[in-house]
Amino acid sequence: MGKQSSLKSVRGERKRVVIHPTAVVDGGAVLDDGVDIGPYSIIGGRVKIGAGTRVGPHVVVQGHTTIGADNRIYPFACIGMVPQDSKYNGEPTELAIGDRNTIREYVTINLGTEKGGGTTVIGDDCLIMAYCHLAHDCRLGDRVVFANGVTLAGHVEVGDHVTVGGLSAVHQFARLGKLSFVGGGSMVSQDLPPFMHATGDRARLFGLNVVGLKRRGLSADTIEKIRQAYRLIFRSGLSVTRAIARVRAEVESVPEVTHLVEFVRTSERGVIR
C-alpha cells in the first residue's frame, strides 16, 4: 500500500493522495485531491499537480511546473527539466500543463526560457505518445495528437486539433496552424497553415486536411471556401500579397478563411507551399 494523506474532494467526500513508499516527493510540492504518485517517481518542491492526475512509475517532475487535473503520465517521462539551450542560466522559468492530457513513456518536456516568454505551455486533452520531445517555450493548444517520436525544437507554436505523424520534427519558431496534419517522418521547416496537410522532407502541402475538417464538423460549404482560398494562395502562382487580395475579393468571408489569411499574412518564417 502507498502512503496516503486526506484531501477534501469537490463533492465533499475525502479523496486520498496516494504516494508509493518508494517515490520521493519534496515537502514543497502541492498535490491536489486524488493524485496518485507511482513507484520510484520523483516530484520536485515547486511542482503543483491537479486533482485526479496519475503519475506512473519512474517519472521525474521538476522545476516550476504546474500540471492540471486528470492527466495520465506514463513511466520514464521527464517533465519540467531545464531547457536544452546553452543560453539558459537557471532563470526562474515555468511549464504549464492543462487537464486530461496523456503523456506516454519517455516523453521529455522542458521549461521555458527568459527570452522565449518564460513558459512552455501544453493545453487540454492532448495525446503525446512515447519518446516525444517538446523543447523550451513551445506552446500547444487543445486536443493535439503527437505520434511516437515527434520532436519540437524551441518556440514552436501548435494550434488546436493538430495531428503530427511519428518521427516528425519541427524547426524552431515554426507554427502549425489549427486543424493541420503532418504526415509521418516529415521535417517541417516553415509555418504550416491551418486546415492543411503537409508531408515530406522538407514538408510540402498536399491539400486540405479534409478528414480532420469533417471530423470537427465543418460543413461542406465551409470546406469548399477554404479550398478556394487554398487554390488562390498556394496554387495560383500569385505573390502572397496579391493572392490574399484575391481571396478577400472573391471568397466569402467565413471565420476559417479569415483565420487562414491572417495566419499566412503574419508568417515570419514563410509558409509551406
N, C-alpha and C positions, 0 to 999 in steps of 0.2 A: 504493500500500500504506500502511496505517496504521502508526503507531508501535506496537511490541509489547514486552511485558515478560512474563517467565515466572512462573507461579504453580503450585503443586502442586495437582493435582486429587484428588478423593475416591478415584479408582481407582489412584492412584499415578502416573498419567501427568502430563505437564506441559501444562496448557491455558494459552493466552496471553490476556492482557488486550490488547485492540486499541483504540487511541486514534487517531482520524483526525488527520492533521497539522494540520488547521485547528481542531480542538477545543482548548478551554482547560480544563485540569484542574489545580486547585490541588494543590500538593505535599502538603497535609494530607489530601486525600481518600483513602479506603480503598476499593480496588476488588478484589473477590474474583475467583476463578477464572473465566475465560471471559467477563468483562464486555466489552461492545463499545460504545464511545462514538463516535457518528456525527459527520459534518462539522459544524463551527461550533457544536457544543454547548458549554455552559459548566457545569462542575461545581465547586461551592464546596469550601472547605477543611474543613468539618465534615460532609461527606456521606460516608455509607457505602453501598456498593452490593454486593448479594449475588451469588453465583455464577450465571453464565449470563444475567444481565439485559442486555438490549439497549436502549440509549438511541439513538434515531434522530437525524436532523439537526436542528439549530436548537433543541434542548431546553435549558432552563435548570433546573438543580437547585441550590438554595441552602439556607442555613440549617442548623440541626442536624437533618438529615434522614437517616433510615435506610430503605433500600429492600432488600427481601429478594431471594430467588433467582428466576430465570427469569421476571422481569417483561418486558413489552414496552412501551416508551414511545415514542410516535409524534411526528412533527415539531411544533415550536412549543408543546409543553406547557411550563408553568411550574410547577415543583414546589418547595414549601418557601419560597414567597415570604412576606414579612411579612404579618400579618393586616390586612385592610381594616377596622380598628377604631381609632377615634380615641383610645381609651384606651390603646392599645399604645404602650409607650415603650422598645422594644428589649430587653425581658426575654428571658432565655435559654430560649425555649420550643422545642418539638420537633414533628416529623412522623414517624410510623412507618407504613411501608407493608409489607405482608406479601409472600407469594410468589405467583407465577403470575398476577399481575394484568395486564390490558391497559388501557393509558391512551392514549386516542386523541388526535387533533390538537387543539391549542389548549385542552386541559384546564388549569384552574388549581386548585391545591390549596395552601392556606395553612397556616402553622404555627399552633400553639395559642396561647392567651393565659394569663397568670398566673391570672386569675380564673376561667378555664374548665377548670382542671386542668392546663394547660401542654402538652397533647399532642393533636394531631389524629391519628386512627388509621384506617387502611384495612386490612381483613382480607386473606384469601387468595382467589384465584380470582375476582376481581371484574372486570367489564367496564364501563369508564367511557368512554362514547362521546364524540364530538367536541363541543367547546365547553361541556362541563360545568364547573360551579364548585362546589368543596367548600370552604366557609369554615372559619374557625378553630374548633377544638375539636369538630368533627364526629367521630363515631365510627361507622364502617361495619363490619358483620360480614362473614361469608364469602359468596361467590357472589352478591353483589349485582350487579344489572344496571341501569345508568342509560342510557337512550337519549339522543340528541343534545339538548344544551341544557338539561339538568336543572340546577337551581340550588338549593343548600342554603345557607340562612343559618347563622349561627354556632350551635354547640352542638346540632346535630341528631343524634339517635341513630337508626341504621338497623340493624335486625336481620338475621339470616342469610336468604339466599334471597329478598330483597326485589327487586321489579322496579318501576321508575318509568318511565312513558312520556315521550316527548320534550317539551321545552318546559314542563315542570312545575317548580313552585317550592315549597319547603318553608320554613315560618316558623321563626324561631329558637326553640330549645328544644323543638321538636316531636319526637315519636318516631314512627318507622314500625316497627310490630311485625313479627316474623319471618314470612316467607311471605305478606306482604301484597303487594298490587298496586295501583299508582296509574296510572290512565288518562292518556293524553297530554293536555297542555295544562291540567293541573289546578293549583289553588292549594290547598295543604294548610296550614291554619292551626291545626289541633289534632292530637292524637295519633291515628294510625291503628292500630286494634287488630290484633294478629296474625291471620293467616289470612283477612283481609278484603280486599274490592275496593272502592276508592273512586275517584270521578271527579267533575270539575266545578269550578266557581268559585262559591263555596267548595266544596271537595270534600265529597261526602256518600257514605254507604255504599250499595253496590249488591249486598249479599250476600257470600257467601264467595268466595274466590279458588279455586274448585273445580279449575280446570285446574292451578294451581300445586300444590295439595294432592295431586292424583293423580300428578303428575309426581314428587313427592317420596316416593311410595309409601305414603301414608296409606291405611288400609283404609276401605272404605265405612262400616263401623260407627263408626270414629273420626270421619269426616267428618260423619256424622249426629249424633253427640253435640255436635260443635262447632256444627252448625246449630241444635240445640235450645237451646244456650246463647246463640247469636246472637239467636234469636227472643225469649228472655226478657229479655235485656239491652237490646236495641235496638228491638224491635218490640212489646213488651207494654204500653208506656205507664207502666210502673212506674218509680219512682226507682231510681237506680243501686244504692243500698244494699239496697232490697227485692228488686230483680232478682237481685243477687248471692246473696242469701239463698235465693231460689227455685232458682237454679242449683245451689247447694250441696246443697239438699234433694232436688232432683228429677232432676238429670242425673248419670249415673255419672261418677265422678271419674277420668278419664284424664288423663295429663300435659298434653295440649294444652288441655283445658278449664281445668285448674288454672292454666296459664300465661295463658290469656285473661283469667280472672277477676282474677289478680294484676295484670296489665297495666292493666286498667280501674280497679281499686281504687286503684292508686298514681299514676294520672294527675294531673299538676298543671295542665296546660293544658285539661283536659277532652278527651273523646274525640269523634271524628267520629260522627255518627249518620245 
